[in-house]
């Protein structure tokens, strides 16, 4: 049976699909060491998890968007394994147009982190150029045997806008503007495993997801957008998705107001089971310290938190 694993990477996302000897990855969490030093959380870098599990090949790696908390951990992790395919949003040769930007001249942390993410993106595209692939809106792709995915977005016009934005990042102001827009350019991934549907929207917020029709959005498992911040979910969107399980990739310290109380209350009131990749304090819930959240993609959809790994 296929397993959907949310690795505890703190504020970030690293999602694995495992089916027997086959493994796919969607995002890689942060590459910043300080993200993994908290003692109130069972956080683990993706690279360390791959070593712990003796995973030596990734069939498909999917990058949803170019933000450090999604791409930063991929550089070290993918260096440990054979990669069958690297899937991302942009044309396969575009990375060659990206200039090396001087981080030392930047004043804001957000701009510095975005530049770091862009440099990592370029490095990954160069390293895996032979297996690099652009995801197309509406395309279906097998990630591991028995689990297919459909890319719902971004739409072609959004990809054109992202390309232009990346070409125009010649000032810190332009970098900050792109940083705010980057979430809306996320790859929106819908998985299907024997009729069980999983909606993984990267950091796309409720406003972006509301553009899609209900048939596209409906899912048994929904990973709430933007780490469960207030813009990640509305009651209307939740009704349209109608999930049985909702996963929130918020950090134990609720960085950037992740796991917003309005969002978590909304999910709990709906009757869906609320789950977390880390262990934030949530009213009325006891979330154990853990390293993994695993969902078995079958009729029963068994769920368990994995104990802290060392």
Secondary structure as UniProt FT lines:
FT   STRAND          3..7
FT   STRAND          15..19
FT   TURN            20..21
FT   STRAND          22..26
FT   HELIX           33..36
FT   TURN            39..40
FT   HELIX           46..52
FT   TURN            53..54
FT   STRAND          57..58
FT   STRAND          60..62
FT   HELIX           68..71
FT   TURN            72..73
FT   HELIX           74..78
FT   TURN            79..80
FT   STRAND          82..83
FT   STRAND          86..88
FT   TURN            92..93
FT   HELIX           94..97
FT   HELIX           103..105
FT   HELIX           109..127
FT   HELIX           129..131
FT   STRAND          132..134
FT   TURN            137..138
FT   STRAND          140..144
FT   TURN            145..146
FT   STRAND          147..153
FT   HELIX           156..167
FT   HELIX           172..181
FT   HELIX           182..185
FT   STRAND          188..193
FT   TURN            194..195
FT   STRAND          196..200
FT   TURN            202..203
FT   HELIX           206..209
FT   TURN            210..211
FT   HELIX           214..217
FT   STRAND          221..223
FT   HELIX           225..228
FT   HELIX           230..232
FT   HELIX           235..241
FT   STRAND          245..248
FT   TURN            252..253
FT   HELIX           255..257
FT   HELIX           261..270
FT   STRAND          273..276
FT   TURN            283..284
FT   STRAND          292..296
FT   STRAND          303..306
//
